Amino acid sequence: MRSPRRCSRNGCPRQAVATLTYVYNESTAVVGPLAAFAEPHTYDLCEPHARSLTAPRGWDVVRHEGEFEPPPPTTDDLVALAEAVREAARPVA
């Protein structure tokens, strides 16, 4: 089974619940709900880091106002879990 995406901050072991994207031509950092897929040039953040993020001087931060929630399991996760349960239930020869 895939492990959940982790926060991009160095040394942070928490699960990511938000995605940070920089809009360079507008000098804006955007913190929103976790993107469906990890993309280059974006950063996954845990809730404490998503809430406390500050931008460089002269930049704006646009932050999601709602709750940050972990993503629901995907069908890949559910299939992997079902296969693991089947494997564990097989009789030992």
N, C-alpha and C positions, 0 to 999 in steps of 0.2 A: 504494500500500500504506500502511496506517496506520502511524504511528510508534508505538513502544511508549510506554506511560505513563511519565512522568518523575516524579522525586521532587518533592514539594510544597515542600520547603525552598527558600527564596530562593537563587538562584544555583547550585543543585546540578544538574548536567547528567546525573546517573546515572539508570539505568532503575529504576523502582519495582518492589519485590518484596514489599512488605508494606503493610498498610492500618492506619492509626491511627484509632480511634474513641474518643470520650469518652463515658462514662456519667456524666452530671452528677449524677444523684440518688444515686449511690453513690460519688462522688468517685474514679472509676477511669478510667485510660487503658488501652485494650486495643490491643495490637499483635499482629496476626495475619497469616496469609498474605494475599497480594494478593487483594482482592475481585474477583469476575468483572466487575463494572461499576463505574465511578467513580460514587460517590454523593455528594450534597450532605452537608455536615457530616462528611465523613471526609477523611483525608489519606493520600495515597500516599507511601511512604518507600522510599528505597534501603536496602540492607542496613546500611551503617555508621550511618545515622541511625536505623534501626529498633532496632539493638542498643544505641545510646548514649542513646536517649531517656530523659529524666528528667521526672517529673511535679511539679507544684507541691507545696509543703509541705502535708502532710495528705492527699495523694492517694496511691493505690496504682497500680502499673503491673502489668498482667497481660500477660506477653509469651510468644509462641509459642516453645517450647523447641527445635523442630526447625530444619532448614535452611530458609532463605528462598531460593526458586528463582524465576527468571523464568517467567512464564506461557508455556505452549506456544502455538504459532501457532494462530490461529482459522481456521475455514474461510474467513472473509472475507479473511484474509491470504493463504491459499493460492490462492484464486481470483484475487486481485489479482496475485500473483506469476505465475501461469499466463498471465494476460492480458498482462502485461508481456513475458514470454518470447515469446509468439505475435507480439506487435507488433514486437519486435526482430528476429524471424526472417523477417518479410515482405520480399520482394524490393523493392528500390528501383526506382521507375518510371523 
